[in-house]
Amino acid sequence: MTIEPLVEPVALNRLRWRCRRGLLENDLLIERYFDRHGACITLRQADGLQALMELPDNDLLDLLLARSELSGELDRPAVREVLAQLRPPMPRTPA
C-alpha cells in the first residue's frame, strides 16, 4: 500500500481560499468538507477539488446535490472521490 502525499499547510490554505463560492449552499458543503477532511487532503484530492472549483456555482451545486453527475473531462477518479466526500448524506427512506 502506498501513502499519497498530503497537501502542505500553505497550499491547503490557498486551496481553502480558492474554494470560497458565491452561493452560500456551496460554501456550507465545502466548509464541511474541509472540517472533516482538511487535515488529510492528498495532492490527488486537491487536484480533484480544484477541477470542481472551475465550475460555475449553479453547476457545482447541482453536482453536490446529485441533481447532475460528472461528465466529460471532469469524470475522473480524483474528482469522483472528492465529489463523494463533498455530497451531503442522503436521507434514508423507510422501507
C-alpha positions in Angstrom: 0.0 0.0 0.0 1.4 3.4 -1.0 0.7 6.5 1.0 -0.3 9.5 -1.0 1.4 12.8 -0.2 -0.7 15.3 1.7 -1.1 19.0 0.7 1.3 21.3 2.5 -0.3 23.7 5.0 0.4 26.8 2.9 -1.1 25.1 -0.2 -4.0 23.9 1.8 -4.8 27.5 3.0 -4.6 28.7 -0.7 -6.9 25.8 -1.7 -9.4 26.7 1.0 -9.4 30.3 -0.1 -9.8 29.2 -3.7 -12.9 27.2 -2.7 -14.9 30.2 -1.5 -18.0 30.4 -3.5 -20.8 32.9 -4.3 -23.6 30.6 -3.3 -24.0 30.0 0.5 -25.1 26.4 -0.1 -21.8 25.6 -1.9 -19.8 27.4 0.9 -21.5 25.3 3.6 -20.9 22.0 1.9 -17.3 22.9 1.1 -16.6 24.1 4.6 -18.0 20.9 6.0 -15.6 19.0 3.6 -12.6 21.0 5.0 -13.8 20.4 8.6 -13.9 16.7 8.0 -11.0 16.1 5.6 -8.8 19.2 5.7 -6.1 17.6 7.7 -5.6 14.7 5.3 -6.3 16.1 1.8 -3.9 14.4 -0.6 -2.4 16.1 -3.7 -4.7 14.0 -5.9 -7.8 15.1 -3.9 -6.7 18.7 -4.1 -6.5 18.3 -7.9 -10.0 16.9 -8.0 -11.3 19.7 -5.8 -9.6 22.4 -7.9 -11.3 20.8 -11.0 -14.7 21.2 -9.3 -13.9 24.8 -8.4 -13.7 25.6 -12.1 -17.4 25.1 -12.4 -20.0 27.9 -12.2 -21.7 27.9 -8.8 -25.1 26.6 -10.1 -23.4 23.6 -11.9 -21.3 22.8 -8.8 -24.5 22.9 -6.6 -26.3 20.6 -9.0 -23.4 18.1 -8.7 -23.2 18.5 -4.9 -26.9 17.8 -4.5 -26.7 14.9 -7.0 -29.1 16.7 -9.4 -26.5 16.0 -12.1 -23.5 13.7 -12.5 -19.9 14.2 -13.7 -19.3 14.0 -17.4 -16.6 14.7 -19.9 -13.1 15.5 -18.6 -14.4 16.0 -15.1 -15.4 12.4 -14.9 -12.2 11.0 -13.4 -11.3 9.2 -10.2 -9.9 12.1 -8.2 -13.0 14.3 -9.0 -15.4 11.4 -8.2 -13.7 10.8 -4.9 -13.9 14.4 -3.8 -17.4 14.8 -5.0 -18.5 11.7 -3.0 -16.9 13.3 0.1 -18.5 16.7 -0.6 -22.0 15.4 -1.1 -24.3 15.6 1.9 -25.6 12.3 3.2 -28.8 11.3 1.5 -31.7 10.8 3.9 -32.8 7.2 4.2 -36.2 6.4 3.0 -38.4 4.0 5.1 -38.7 0.5 3.6 
